[in-house]
Amino acid sequence: MDITLDKLLPLPFKDRIINSGLWGKKILFTRGMMVHVRAPSAQGKTTFLSILYGIRHDYNGEVRFNGKDTRSLTPGDWAALRQQELSIVFQDLRLFSHLTAYENILINAYLTGSPDHEKIKHLAHNLGINGILYKNTAILSRGEQQRVAIIRALIQPFSWLLLDEPFSHLDEGAIEKARESISFMCKEKQAGLIITSLGNDTLFEYQQKVMI
Amino acid sequence: MNKLLTKIFLRKKGKWELILGSLGFLIGLAMLLICLQFLFDIDFIFNRRLSLEKQLDYIILSKKVNLTSVMNKNSAGFSDREITDIKAQSFVEDSGIITANEFTAQATVSAFGKGFITELFFESVPDRFLDVIPDTWAWNEESDTVPVMISRDFLLLYNFGFSQARDFPFISEEMLKLVHVELEIAGNGKDKILNARIAGLSDRIASFLVPDSFMTWANKHFSNSRQPRPSRIIISVRNRSNPDIITYIHNHQYETSKEKLRLSDAGFTISIILGIVALIGILLVVLSFIIFMVTLRLIISRSYEEITLLIDLGYTIKMLVKNLMIVILPLFGIISTAVSILFITSITLFHHFLLEKGITHPGVMYPVILFTGFLFIAAGIAGNYLSMVFSIGGKRRR
């Protein structure tokens, strides 16, 4: 799925005089592309991902998936996209706090059929959280929760993985392990990736870098 | 579909509200259905069974004896206007005048070696009001014997009262028909001796009855008074539990054989009570419907965050509602089974009780009423489904 941004400008940013590499521009993300979106706080990184993910619709301009304006998508269409094409790690993670880490991952796995328990355990092992899989997420550290959210996003089908500052609470070792898993899964699914962060990074081999 | 979703939704309780709602629904529906069946049964016993057997109820009306009627006998009789009014009532199928003798009558009975003489009175009604018409029930001027029908109660009174006190033998119905009665009638300066025989026993009219033809003839020849007003009227009614009858009789200060009306009163009262219970049943059903829907909406409201997140993760409203329905359907399954068992058990017991009392029941309403019950349950499921679709739909963000 190709993503086209055509003069996209969220309404909250409308009256700001900005010189942005993203807002108001025409940009094409083709399938399999690694995209880095960089900006300081409050410049609209989360807003941007929310628009792509169909959670926010308060913007001018157009977002097109394979040439089709996303404004014409029904809630059912969005549900289908989130099941098959788009996967996300929210900045605020959004886990069910009263479910265990494993159950949180299963919620997404169940969306598209029967879960691959082997893969979940393998990913948990790679990311170093296999010890806490059966604990309620409410009692996990922020870093552990972040890794649960990453596995939840990786376990479902997608052609685009949206990552909103996914490594903010991870140490370098953990970041490296997460990066390996994400790269592997994206390659396996021939999927693209859009990651936001505050500063520059060289974690992935980015084909496109956008500075908001 | 997904135990996790159930865990998410039912985490914040609501289980007990749903069980309470189910219980109310169950009790209300069972009450409603059982009362409906009872109402049909009562209606059948008091009304339709009679019409099926082509039976009408007979009520004998007379005026209350008061001081005026003591002074003026004629005022105790029904005027033509009153008779016309009675005939015009919608509940009256047929009416007839009970004619009394206007002559003196004296019977001499000699049987079983004993004999006694008594003064008598007679009444006659049109034949269509008789419960039995004996073979010998005919009279004309050439007949040598007058057939008489007496109330079965009189025979009982004789057997268990009079005969014992006087050391007379018991008399069976067959023996009674063999008793020879010498009947002397007199009046208007003439007298005549006739033969009379008991032709049969009546359960309906408590009197000494003779054929209308004999009464007309005898009153014509042996009466010295002008045509008096009839003092008793017999009416037939289709539905004796019709409250209009009691109201009419009460308003006109008539008197009647009370037993049957009391029974009809009872039928009416039972119907009202059952009606009220059925209404309470409906109320309970409606209330539990509301409890159900409110609880589901509450669960949905309390799970606002969860629903939003699930939809953001790619779940559809349909998937969520379907999952909630899977929680609800077993409840409705239990309700259906319990209502069916309660209904069939109580109705079977009731019909068994009726059979013991010699009343056969119609039984045909069973499937219809059970079907009604299932319709209610289906409506409950559909109502809850739609309620959830709308409330989850309403919760969808932006």
HADDOCK unambig.tbl for C-alpha pairs under 7 A between the chains (distance, minus, plus):
assign (segid A and resid 76 and name CA) (segid B and resid 316 and name CA) 6.59 0.50 0.50
assign (segid A and resid 79 and name CA) (segid B and resid 314 and name CA) 4.30 0.50 0.50
assign (segid A and resid 79 and name CA) (segid B and resid 315 and name CA) 5.96 0.50 0.50
assign (segid A and resid 79 and name CA) (segid B and resid 316 and name CA) 5.96 0.50 0.50
assign (segid A and resid 80 and name CA) (segid B and resid 314 and name CA) 6.71 0.50 0.50
assign (segid A and resid 82 and name CA) (segid B and resid 313 and name CA) 6.34 0.50 0.50
assign (segid A and resid 82 and name CA) (segid B and resid 314 and name CA) 4.69 0.50 0.50
assign (segid A and resid 83 and name CA) (segid B and resid 314 and name CA) 5.32 0.50 0.50
assign (segid A and resid 111 and name CA) (segid B and resid 315 and name CA) 6.89 0.50 0.50
